[in-house]
């Protein structure tokens, strides 16, 4: 794939915030990439997760992959 002409309505910025530290007192800085299409912003992580889910479902429907394994200890 090749992008000949960038879309001026799409831009990326870095967002950051102080969040409570995990497992200790105090705060740490969390960074996120935000992608804007016009004025609608979304975390890059969300975009990548949605793309992954789309391709996984498409390949599953085509019979290239089986359903996802669900572990009894999920979420731990």
OpenMM code with the backbone's topology and positions (N, CA, C; nanometers):
from openmm import Vec3, app, unit

residues = "UNK UNK UNK UNK UNK UNK UNK UNK UNK UNK UNK UNK UNK UNK UNK UNK UNK UNK UNK UNK UNK UNK UNK UNK UNK UNK UNK UNK UNK UNK UNK UNK UNK UNK UNK UNK UNK UNK UNK UNK UNK UNK UNK UNK UNK UNK UNK UNK UNK UNK UNK UNK UNK UNK UNK UNK UNK UNK UNK UNK UNK UNK UNK UNK UNK UNK UNK UNK UNK UNK UNK UNK UNK UNK UNK UNK".split()
positions = [
    Vec3(0.0843, -0.1181, 0.0000),
    Vec3(0.0000, 0.0000, 0.0000),
    Vec3(0.0881, 0.1235, 0.0000),
    Vec3(0.0389, 0.2246, -0.0661),
    Vec3(0.1161, 0.3475, -0.0758),
    Vec3(0.0221, 0.4670, -0.0597),
    Vec3(0.0656, 0.5619, 0.0176),
    Vec3(-0.0118, 0.6835, 0.0378),
    Vec3(0.0537, 0.7950, -0.0418),
    Vec3(-0.0082, 0.8325, -0.1531),
    Vec3(0.0489, 0.9364, -0.2384),
    Vec3(0.0240, 1.0764, -0.1843),
    Vec3(-0.0929, 1.0938, -0.1253),
    Vec3(-0.1322, 1.2274, -0.0804),
    Vec3(-0.1925, 1.2178, 0.0599),
    Vec3(-0.1261, 1.2705, 0.1614),
    Vec3(-0.1805, 1.2636, 0.2984),
    Vec3(-0.3160, 1.3342, 0.3089),
    Vec3(-0.4006, 1.2814, 0.3937),
    Vec3(-0.5321, 1.3405, 0.4183),
    Vec3(-0.5173, 1.4473, 0.5258),
    Vec3(-0.5432, 1.5736, 0.4935),
    Vec3(-0.5243, 1.6809, 0.5921),
    Vec3(-0.6224, 1.6759, 0.7098),
    Vec3(-0.7296, 1.5973, 0.6971),
    Vec3(-0.8260, 1.5898, 0.8073),
    Vec3(-0.7834, 1.4884, 0.9134),
    Vec3(-0.6763, 1.4120, 0.8869),
    Vec3(-0.6287, 1.3125, 0.9826),
    Vec3(-0.4996, 1.3629, 1.0466),
    Vec3(-0.4966, 1.3580, 1.1800),
    Vec3(-0.3757, 1.3998, 1.2514),
    Vec3(-0.3603, 1.3138, 1.3760),
    Vec3(-0.2401, 1.3125, 1.4302),
    Vec3(-0.2094, 1.2323, 1.5487),
    Vec3(-0.1470, 1.3230, 1.6534),
    Vec3(-0.1827, 1.3019, 1.7786),
    Vec3(-0.1198, 1.3768, 1.8867),
    Vec3(-0.0926, 1.2819, 2.0027),
    Vec3(-0.0067, 1.3264, 2.0932),
    Vec3(0.0259, 1.2482, 2.2126),
    Vec3(-0.0500, 1.3087, 2.3296),
    Vec3(-0.1233, 1.2248, 2.3983),
    Vec3(-0.1927, 1.2690, 2.5181),
    Vec3(-0.1275, 1.2054, 2.6391),
    Vec3(-0.1285, 1.2745, 2.7495),
    Vec3(-0.0693, 1.2187, 2.8709),
    Vec3(-0.1464, 1.2675, 2.9918),
    Vec3(-0.1376, 1.1887, 3.0983),
    Vec3(-0.2075, 1.2224, 3.2222),
    Vec3(-0.1361, 1.1556, 3.3390),
    Vec3(-0.1478, 1.2147, 3.4558),
    Vec3(-0.0973, 1.1535, 3.5784),
    Vec3(-0.2043, 1.0575, 3.6279),
    Vec3(-0.1653, 0.9321, 3.6462),
    Vec3(-0.2587, 0.8296, 3.6930),
    Vec3(-0.2001, 0.7640, 3.8168),
    Vec3(-0.2860, 0.7106, 3.9039),
    Vec3(-0.2332, 0.6433, 4.0226),
    Vec3(-0.1382, 0.5302, 3.9833),
    Vec3(-0.0268, 0.5204, 4.0507),
    Vec3(0.0728, 0.4165, 4.0232),
    Vec3(0.0180, 0.2804, 4.0644),
    Vec3(0.0513, 0.1801, 3.9871),
    Vec3(0.0051, 0.0447, 4.0168),
    Vec3(0.0992, -0.0207, 4.1171),
    Vec3(0.0426, -0.0673, 4.2281),
    Vec3(0.1216, -0.1407, 4.3262),
    Vec3(0.2076, -0.0558, 4.4174),
    Vec3(0.1939, 0.0736, 4.4111),
    Vec3(0.2716, 0.1604, 4.5005),
    Vec3(0.2011, 0.2947, 4.5141),
    Vec3(0.2485, 0.3746, 4.6057),
    Vec3(0.1883, 0.5069, 4.6260),
    Vec3(0.2372, 0.6039, 4.5205),
    Vec3(0.1612, 0.7094, 4.5019),
    Vec3(0.2007, 0.8142, 4.4096),
    Vec3(0.1377, 0.7998, 4.2720),
    Vec3(0.1913, 0.8747, 4.1803),
    Vec3(0.1370, 0.8787, 4.0449),
    Vec3(0.2469, 0.8503, 3.9435),
    Vec3(0.2049, 0.8070, 3.8254),
    Vec3(0.2956, 0.7905, 3.7134),
    Vec3(0.2310, 0.8542, 3.5908),
    Vec3(0.3113, 0.8838, 3.4920),
    Vec3(0.2589, 0.9468, 3.3719),
    Vec3(0.2242, 0.8395, 3.2694),
    Vec3(0.1030, 0.8470, 3.2181),
    Vec3(0.0574, 0.7542, 3.1152),
    Vec3(0.0476, 0.8302, 2.9830),
    Vec3(0.1059, 0.7746, 2.8786),
    Vec3(0.1037, 0.8362, 2.7463),
    Vec3(0.0152, 0.7552, 2.6531),
    Vec3(-0.0565, 0.8242, 2.5658),
    Vec3(-0.1408, 0.7593, 2.4663),
    Vec3(-0.1316, 0.8354, 2.3353),
    Vec3(-0.1395, 0.7619, 2.2241),
    Vec3(-0.1482, 0.8253, 2.0932),
    Vec3(-0.2950, 0.8414, 2.0586),
    Vec3(-0.3313, 0.9617, 2.0194),
    Vec3(-0.4684, 0.9923, 1.9806),
    Vec3(-0.4715, 1.0226, 1.8315),
    Vec3(-0.5628, 0.9575, 1.7592),
    Vec3(-0.5774, 0.9793, 1.6159),
    Vec3(-0.7065, 1.0568, 1.5942),
    Vec3(-0.6960, 1.1673, 1.5224),
    Vec3(-0.8119, 1.2511, 1.4932),
    Vec3(-0.8455, 1.2438, 1.3454),
    Vec3(-0.9718, 1.2193, 1.3146),
    Vec3(-1.0248, 1.2263, 1.1785),
    Vec3(-1.1261, 1.3389, 1.1828),
    Vec3(-1.0920, 1.4501, 1.1208),
    Vec3(-1.1627, 1.5764, 1.1404),
    Vec3(-1.1471, 1.6105, 1.2878),
    Vec3(-1.2542, 1.6192, 1.3622),
    Vec3(-1.2424, 1.6517, 1.5045),
    Vec3(-1.2760, 1.5333, 1.5941),
    Vec3(-1.2995, 1.4162, 1.5353),
    Vec3(-1.3322, 1.2966, 1.6124),
    Vec3(-1.2038, 1.2252, 1.6518),
    Vec3(-1.1758, 1.2206, 1.7816),
    Vec3(-1.0539, 1.1584, 1.8301),
    Vec3(-1.0777, 1.0190, 1.8852),
    Vec3(-0.9759, 0.9319, 1.8692),
    Vec3(-0.9841, 0.7959, 1.9210),
    Vec3(-0.8429, 0.7498, 1.9567),
    Vec3(-0.8334, 0.6715, 2.0628),
    Vec3(-0.7043, 0.6154, 2.1007),
    Vec3(-0.6557, 0.5196, 1.9925),
    Vec3(-0.5265, 0.5258, 1.9622),
    Vec3(-0.4690, 0.4340, 1.8636),
    Vec3(-0.4909, 0.2890, 1.9070),
    Vec3(-0.4811, 0.2632, 2.0357),
    Vec3(-0.5029, 0.1278, 2.0884),
    Vec3(-0.6413, 0.0757, 2.0495),
    Vec3(-0.7435, 0.1602, 2.0557),
    Vec3(-0.8797, 0.1213, 2.0187),
    Vec3(-0.8879, 0.0888, 1.8701),
    Vec3(-0.8232, 0.1703, 1.7876),
    Vec3(-0.8247, 0.1476, 1.6430),
    Vec3(-0.7592, 0.0138, 1.6094),
    Vec3(-0.6435, -0.0132, 1.6691),
    Vec3(-0.5719, -0.1382, 1.6426),
    Vec3(-0.6531, -0.2578, 1.6914),
    Vec3(-0.7138, -0.2488, 1.8089),
    Vec3(-0.7956, -0.3589, 1.8605),
    Vec3(-0.9153, -0.3869, 1.7706),
    Vec3(-0.9809, -0.2820, 1.7213),
    Vec3(-1.0951, -0.3005, 1.6311),
    Vec3(-1.0520, -0.3639, 1.4994),
    Vec3(-0.9381, -0.3221, 1.4469),
    Vec3(-0.8875, -0.3805, 1.3225),
    Vec3(-0.8558, -0.5287, 1.3435),
    Vec3(-0.7921, -0.5621, 1.4555),
    Vec3(-0.7600, -0.7012, 1.4863),
    Vec3(-0.8874, -0.7845, 1.4946),
    Vec3(-0.9890, -0.7336, 1.5665),
    Vec3(-1.1152, -0.8058, 1.5797),
    Vec3(-1.1804, -0.8273, 1.4439),
    Vec3(-1.1775, -0.7264, 1.3574),
    Vec3(-1.2358, -0.7364, 1.2232),
    Vec3(-1.1690, -0.8483, 1.1435),
    Vec3(-1.0351, -0.8484, 1.1395),
    Vec3(-0.9631, -0.9486, 1.0609),
    Vec3(-0.9787, -1.0880, 1.1201),
    Vec3(-0.9805, -1.0977, 1.2523),
    Vec3(-0.9994, -1.2275, 1.3164),
    Vec3(-1.1356, -1.2855, 1.2795),
    Vec3(-1.2406, -1.2034, 1.2854),
    Vec3(-1.3752, -1.2493, 1.2504),
    Vec3(-1.3846, -1.2866, 1.1026),
    Vec3(-1.3232, -1.2070, 1.0163),
    Vec3(-1.3253, -1.2352, 0.8730),
    Vec3(-1.2573, -1.3689, 0.8434),
    Vec3(-1.1395, -1.3921, 0.9032),
    Vec3(-1.0680, -1.5179, 0.8815),
    Vec3(-1.1437, -1.6360, 0.9418),
    Vec3(-1.2098, -1.6159, 1.0539),
    Vec3(-1.2886, -1.7230, 1.1149),
    Vec3(-1.4066, -1.7596, 1.0250),
    Vec3(-1.4745, -1.6597, 0.9706),
    Vec3(-1.5876, -1.6863, 0.8804),
    Vec3(-1.5422, -1.7586, 0.7540),
    Vec3(-1.4229, -1.7292, 0.7063),
    Vec3(-1.3690, -1.7932, 0.5860),
    Vec3(-1.3123, -1.9315, 0.6161),
    Vec3(-1.3038, -1.9699, 0.7438),
    Vec3(-1.2558, -2.1007, 0.7819),
    Vec3(-1.1049, -2.1121, 0.7946),
    Vec3(-1.0352, -1.9990, 0.7953),
    Vec3(-0.8894, -2.0020, 0.8082),
    Vec3(-0.8414, -2.0184, 0.9517),
    Vec3(-0.9253, -1.9769, 1.0476),
    Vec3(-0.8894, -1.9919, 1.1889),
    Vec3(-1.0093, -2.0449, 1.2645),
    Vec3(-0.9831, -2.1061, 1.3800),
    Vec3(-1.0905, -2.1563, 1.4644),
    Vec3(-1.1302, -2.0491, 1.5647),
    Vec3(-1.2353, -2.0764, 1.6384),
    Vec3(-1.2796, -1.9837, 1.7408),
    Vec3(-1.1716, -1.9589, 1.8442),
    Vec3(-1.1849, -1.8529, 1.9179),
    Vec3(-1.0858, -1.8147, 2.0172),
    Vec3(-1.0953, -1.9038, 2.1403),
    Vec3(-0.9798, -1.9477, 2.1918),
    Vec3(-0.9743, -2.0289, 2.3135),
    Vec3(-1.0092, -1.9410, 2.4337),
    Vec3(-1.0963, -1.9916, 2.5198),
    Vec3(-1.1343, -1.9185, 2.6406),
    Vec3(-1.0793, -1.9950, 2.7586),
    Vec3(-0.9865, -1.9341, 2.8299),
    Vec3(-0.9220, -1.9944, 2.9448),
    Vec3(-1.0073, -1.9728, 3.0684),
    Vec3(-1.0118, -2.0715, 3.1547),
    Vec3(-1.0898, -2.0613, 3.2771),
    Vec3(-1.0371, -1.9552, 3.3732),
    Vec3(-0.9150, -1.9088, 3.3513),
    Vec3(-0.8564, -1.8086, 3.4392),
    Vec3(-0.8482, -1.6734, 3.3710),
    Vec3(-0.9324, -1.6478, 3.2743),
    Vec3(-0.9290, -1.5192, 3.2036),
    Vec3(-0.9570, -1.4066, 3.3019),
    Vec3(-0.8900, -1.2958, 3.2788),
    Vec3(-0.9093, -1.1795, 3.3621),
    Vec3(-0.8225, -1.1786, 3.4863),
    Vec3(-0.7433, -1.2823, 3.5065),
    Vec3(-0.6581, -1.2836, 3.6257),
    Vec3(-0.5199, -1.2385, 3.5913),
] * unit.nanometer
topology = app.Topology()
chain = topology.addChain("A")
for resn in residues:
    res = topology.addResidue(resn, chain)
    for name in ("N", "CA", "C"):
        topology.addAtom(name, app.Element.getBySymbol(name[0]), res)
